[in-house]
């Protein structure tokens, strides 16, 4: 069976790029210790201009907003949110990822917290209607999306927005331990219970999705006018 140790050897063989070509037989969960080794060996992709443009288009002005970045990893996206003036906390359950995130520097309004978003109790600060923005970059497939988005809908203010970048693919070999994806069917269900769902195709597999109006009357799913 292909294990997380095999994946890490693949990373090293690929020059530490973090891209893993794993066989489809890997079905075991990826634990916090596995992610610690992953973040020691590899790195997250830098925030692209397309991602930043999508976020700015759908959210608009961000100064003074309060947000949460779920499964923040080494904090690249979390720091971007802080640079836009959002008071944001990044959550992750990898101690190594959070070490690297903090080592990259902090600023007023930027913080990190260790939390297993699948197994742990909801942090007290994620109170109902307390957030303007919740984001998740390249990690939604690991976090039980249907359940998580129900929680996110409660945390957001009525005007709040959930924004995610994720990979979508029908190819069975891609949902490996460190490069998990959503199928088209799973992706189509993400807007359930939300009034508005906006989607943009970033590249062959990656999409940005923005959800707003949780619990309100649903409208049609739409694409950003600047979609590729």
PEFENQUI-V136740 format. One line per field, one symbol per residue. phi: phi as a letter, one per 40 degrees, with the letter a starting at -180 (. if undefined). burial: 1 if it has 16 or more other ideal C-beta (glycine too) atoms within 10 Angstrom, else 0. A space follows every 50 residues. Layout:
phi = ???
burial = ???
This chain:
phi = .cbcccccccdcccggcgcbbbccccbccccdcccdcdcccbaccccccc cccdcccccgcbdgcbabbcfcfcgccdccccccgccbbcbabccccccc cccchbadgbabacacccbcccdccccdfbbcbbbabgacccbfdccccc cddccccdccbbbbbabbaccccccccbacbbcdccccccccgbcbbbbb ccadbcbbbbbagcgcdcbccbbcccdc
burial = 01010011011000000101010001000100011111111111001001 10011001100100111111111111111111010111111111011101 10000000111100101000000001000011111111111110100110 11111100011111111110000111111111100010011011011111 0100011111111100000000010000
